[in-house]
Amino acid sequence: MRITCPHCRDSVVTRSSVRPHDALYWAYAQCINPECGWGGKILIEFATTRAPSQQPRPGVQIPADPELRRLMRDQLLTGTD
């Protein structure tokens, strides 16, 4: 994934990161363009589940994507895979 500066659109590099929650990262980034110099915190969130984990961990709750939810509901109603 290429992350670009919100100002000059050049690339940013990650200097460090913190994971305060299983579904969230805080990444501290710096623009590589010396004429811009922007630096800041980027939030990276695991927003939805597109495919359920085959090794789920207790306590990790990432909501199902609406399309996955619909497919699961349809499978339950029809009783097929």
C-alpha positions as CSV (number, residue, x, y, z in Angstrom):
1,M,0.0,0.0,0.0
2,R,1.4,3.4,-1.0
3,I,0.4,6.2,1.3
4,T,0.8,9.7,0.0
5,C,1.0,13.1,1.7
6,P,-2.3,14.9,2.0
7,H,-0.7,18.1,0.8
8,C,1.9,17.5,-1.9
9,R,0.8,13.9,-2.8
10,D,4.4,12.6,-2.6
11,S,5.1,9.4,-0.7
12,V,5.2,9.3,3.1
13,V,7.4,7.0,5.2
14,T,6.4,5.5,8.5
15,R,8.7,6.4,11.4
16,S,7.0,4.3,14.1
17,S,3.6,2.7,14.9
18,V,1.6,1.8,17.9
19,R,-1.2,-0.8,18.1
20,P,-3.6,0.4,20.8
21,H,-6.2,-2.2,19.9
22,D,-6.3,-5.4,17.8
23,A,-8.2,-3.6,15.0
24,L,-6.3,-0.3,15.0
25,Y,-2.8,1.0,14.3
26,W,-1.5,4.5,14.8
27,A,1.4,5.1,12.3
28,Y,3.6,8.2,12.6
29,A,4.5,9.3,9.1
30,Q,6.7,11.9,7.4
31,C,6.5,13.2,3.9
32,I,9.6,12.4,1.8
33,N,9.4,15.8,0.0
34,P,11.8,18.1,1.8
35,E,10.0,21.2,0.4
36,C,6.7,20.0,2.0
37,G,7.9,18.5,5.3
38,W,4.5,17.4,6.5
39,G,4.5,14.9,9.4
40,G,1.6,13.4,11.3
41,K,-0.3,10.4,12.6
42,I,-2.2,8.0,10.3
43,L,-4.9,5.8,11.6
44,I,-5.2,2.4,10.1
45,E,-8.4,0.5,11.0
46,F,-9.5,-3.0,10.2
47,A,-13.0,-1.8,9.4
48,T,-14.9,-4.9,8.2
49,T,-14.4,-8.6,7.6
50,R,-14.7,-9.9,4.0
51,A,-13.7,-13.5,4.8
52,P,-13.9,-15.0,8.4
53,S,-10.7,-16.1,10.0
54,Q,-10.1,-19.8,10.2
55,Q,-8.2,-19.1,13.5
56,P,-10.3,-16.5,15.3
57,R,-9.0,-15.0,18.5
58,P,-11.4,-14.3,21.4
59,G,-12.0,-10.6,21.9
60,V,-11.2,-9.6,18.3
61,Q,-14.4,-8.3,16.9
62,I,-14.4,-6.9,13.4
63,P,-17.9,-6.5,11.9
64,A,-18.8,-8.4,8.8
65,D,-18.9,-6.6,5.6
66,P,-22.6,-6.1,4.4
67,E,-22.0,-8.3,1.4
68,L,-20.6,-11.1,3.6
69,R,-23.5,-10.7,6.0
70,R,-26.0,-11.0,3.1
71,L,-24.2,-14.2,1.8
72,M,-24.2,-15.7,5.3
73,R,-27.9,-14.9,5.8
74,D,-28.8,-16.4,2.4
75,Q,-26.9,-19.6,3.2
76,L,-28.7,-19.9,6.5
77,L,-32.1,-19.4,4.9
78,T,-31.4,-21.9,2.0
79,G,-29.4,-24.4,4.0
80,T,-26.7,-24.6,1.3
81,D,-23.0,-23.5,0.9
